[in-house]
Amino acid sequence: MTVDVLVAGFGPVGAVLTALLGERGVSVLAVDRAPGAYPRPRAAGLDEEVLRLLVGLPGMAGLLAEVRSSRRATFVGPDRRLLLAAGQGPAELGVPVGAFIHQPSVERALRAGIAAIPSVEVRLGVGVRGLREGAETVRVELDDASVVEARWVVGCDGAPSTVRSLIGAGYAGTTFAQPWLVVDVRSAEPLPVAPEIAFVLDPRRPAVTMPMPGGHRWEWMLRPGEDTDQMTRPDTVARLLAPWIDPATVTVERAAVYTFHARMAGRWRVGRVLLAGDAAHTMPPFAGQGLASGVRDVAALAWRLREVLAGVCGPASLDDYERERRPQVAAITGVEEDRYGNWR
Ligand SMILES: Cc1cc2nc3c(=O)[nH]c(=O)nc-3n(C[C@H](O)[C@H](O)[C@H](O)COP(=O)(O)OP(=O)(O)OC[C@H]3O[C@@H](n4cnc5c(N)ncnc54)[C@H](O)[C@@H]3O)c2cc1C
């Protein structure tokens, strides 16, 4: 089997790339090691540029009716008194200037839209385990020992990316010492919490809270000595929620402890293999730019790949993809090249 593009990883970034290529007739095989979309929310906030792009994709026509719009971010004291409100400016792209999403619902709709694209095949439950580059194609070996020839391969396989390891692209940067507890709740009724993102500047327990369609999210920094098992127990979660809402009125969709990273691959393209999304970079969630950066990556890559496949440009034009995207990601992650050519 020979395809124009093999997309390794059908998470949100791989799915957006698949849609951007497939709807213009590029033959795409998207594979994902997982049998289905990740069922719990991760990305919650998106900016207007990303919303504008997503709303034009197959299956996404109803997106704007499903999101919770956002106009400002607030910074509050430990007593939740407003200290500062930062407006997000006027909406200029015909969509809200910022919005909160329920990621699993968005991914489900996008996957349904992609299923109707004739030039796309999606194989779930099978990942990429080997790559060998030839003159015109890359020979891709999948977990089930089947082999696919692809003119281009894009690794959208998340932070632990196999594709990134196979091409030896590195992943320089920092892992932060502070773990955070992230709790998502679902509620049939509106909750008595302001429908905007709030950073709680409490030195004893920094926190962030934000609305999501059909629910709300809280993130609390763990204190020294607190551990994952203790913090994710239902009684601990209920105790943390109690100052905000009546915990008995909500369903906890997810309570998990995360350690955040700011990392970036040293190279985003090696020959016919490219990286995008968390495979190329990962960052703390506080600026809401993780998924947004991945969507921007594939928006910058898809049209260049189409031009190269059509023979309009030579492969070297794909280096402009990294040139365009790296500065924005470097500005958020702080990962930069030192004078010896090492990425730190
Ligand atoms: C708590 C939390 C909050 C966040 N909040 C925000 C936010 O508000 N805004 C924002 O923009 N971002 C946010 N993010 C980040 C965002 O969720 C990620 O940036 C985004 O999910 C990355 O998408 P991706 O498709 O690149 O990778 P992933 O979603 O990780 O998808 C990678 C896919 O690749 C598959 N895979 C793995 N290995 C292989 C292989 N060898 N072969 C084939 N497939 C493979 C996996 O099964 C997976 O489906 C948050 C993240 C977390 C954890």
The ligand as a Gaussian input file, in Angstrom:
#p B3LYP/6-31G(d) Opt

LIG

0 1
 C       -4.632000      18.731000      32.209000
 C       -4.370000      19.267000      30.841000
 C       -4.939000      20.475000      30.478000
 C       -4.708000      21.003000      29.212000
 N       -5.313000      22.192000      28.867000
 C       -5.121000      22.703000      27.626000
 C       -5.803000      23.893000      27.199000
 O       -6.588000      24.505000      27.943000
 N       -5.602000      24.358000      25.915000
 C       -4.760000      23.691000      25.065000
 O       -4.606000      24.165000      23.913000
 N       -4.122000      22.545000      25.428000
 C       -4.270000      22.029000      26.688000
 N       -3.661000      20.859000      27.045000
 C       -2.745000      20.195000      26.110000
 C       -3.476000      19.350000      25.068000
 O       -4.358000      18.433000      25.672000
 C       -2.445000      18.626000      24.231000
 O       -1.533000      19.595000      23.734000
 C       -3.115000      17.919000      23.064000
 O       -3.963000      16.884000      23.508000
 C       -2.034000      17.329000      22.151000
 O       -2.635000      16.717000      21.062000
 P       -1.804000      15.727000      20.168000
 O       -2.780000      15.216000      19.154000
 O       -0.556000      16.370000      19.720000
 O       -1.347000      14.538000      21.142000
 P       -2.243000      13.491000      21.932000
 O       -3.570000      14.065000      22.286000
 O       -1.372000      12.957000      23.018000
 O       -2.497000      12.338000      20.854000
 C       -1.454000      11.473000      20.432000
 C       -2.065000      10.212000      19.854000
 O       -1.017000       9.388000      19.336000
 C       -1.286000       8.028000      19.656000
 N       -0.009000       7.290000      19.602000
 C        0.964000       7.224000      20.540000
 N        2.011000       6.504000      20.091000
 C        1.681000       6.098000      18.840000
 C        2.357000       5.341000      17.841000
 N        3.581000       4.844000      18.027000
 N        1.718000       5.122000      16.652000
 C        0.480000       5.642000      16.432000
 N       -0.205000       6.341000      17.361000
 C        0.397000       6.590000      18.531000
 C       -1.952000       8.083000      21.020000
 O       -2.760000       6.928000      21.230000
 C       -2.798000       9.364000      20.894000
 O       -4.096000       9.100000      20.427000
 C       -3.876000      20.306000      28.306000
 C       -3.297000      19.075000      28.674000
 C       -3.537000      18.554000      29.932000
 C       -2.919000      17.241000      30.304000

